[in-house]
């Protein structure tokens, strides 16, 4: 492996920077960059899976579309198109030799050292784009996928769409996520669920949420100030293809306690069952049958073992020639 090992974490020794590959050690910014002081970044989190036909990136185009959408909301012109970000990612994975990895593209407002600007006004600051990749295991722990996790409802309200648009995956949104996550961890939970400003269920600090009730899947609508999750969309489509009804509607906090099953979705968390909320056991207290079935289908799709629902194309094979050979 061409990678660099840091505390057993394999990291690609190259970073894509504004269209070129630079050394990991040179992918640095000045402390007075706008992003450090004012949180002005938008980013993505994407997974590349190890399949029989080599590494394959899950829903790369959709992730990069969300990246350029986030940049558009914050008036950041990165100079790179969605497709250029996709091509840069593939180039970087090829360079790394990693079979599977987590991909972190980020666009932020930096510092022009010739013409420094230190105010809140972001317009004078240059915009830089980077992509870094590394090998990352299960976000909520290996066991979480099977046994589920214990979560709480946070005392922090989710950001509202008219102050910090949740539709953008902006770095600054994660200050709210950090409050939720820290409170949960210090309270002995693995994760926290935020309610929106009207008191309805919104999402986890880094995951969307689904409830299973009488065989139906229920998930908060985009209006509940959630990130339009790509795993959320994938689960909705997988469920619909399986004939499971999916409803996007508001969910009350108490409905979490009475649900048959509850689970999180996210690129990092994948599909993670929730076995208790606020120490109240959910359903049987372990992964439920619908969660298990959706996980099975999801992992088969991301690992290239079955096609995506409704004829969609969800995998970008890094070694395109290998895919043809195996097909
Ligand atoms: N909500 C938040 C706040 C997140 O950070 C994430 C992770 N990106 C998600 C939901 C899930 O989104 P996705 O499935 O696209 O990773």
Boltz pocket constraint, residues with backbone or C-beta under 6 A from the ligand:
constraints:
  - pocket:
      binder: B
      contacts: [[A, 45], [A, 177], [A, 203], [A, 204], [A, 205], [A, 206], [A, 207], [A, 208], [A, 226], [A, 227], [A, 228], [A, 229], [A, 230], [A, 231], [A, 232], [A, 265], [A, 266], [A, 267], [A, 268]]
      max_distance: 6.0
